[in-house]
Amino acid sequence: MKPAHDAVETLSRLMEEERRALLAGDTPAFDRIARRKDAALARLTAALDDTPALVSGQPGAADDTALTDALKDLRGNAARSRDLLAAALEGMRDAQALLAALREMRHDTYTADGGRERHGAPAGRLERRA
């Protein structure tokens, strides 16, 4: 049962690392963490395949309370990570929408002689700079 415990511990550590990266805005770390999580999940899946009684919930020699508790904790950590990732994605989408609105924003001012002057990018035009 040791390989399953090791894989669960590794996944828990990686989820904590992912949480810290999200909170710090360290987006380049996500790809590296995701690859390591995939490998740890594959190890956990392989280890659990060796314990069908535990996976199916049937009583048997493979019934390991410590592993079952660790898997429940891991499920909770995964749910928190999912919620945090969803919130981060929503924040990024909101920021994109705000930036798009700012790019589209136009405003009028008035000159000293009372004439109207428009500011902002004209709709439908994209300014390119070299």
Secondary structure, DSSP 8 states (H G I E B T S, - for coil): -HHHHHHHHHHHHHHHHHHHHHHHT-THHHHHHHHHHHHHHHHHHHHHHT-HHHHHT--STT--HHHHHHHHHHHHHHHHHHHHHHHHHHHHHHHHHHHHHHHH--EEEE-TTS-EEEES--TT------
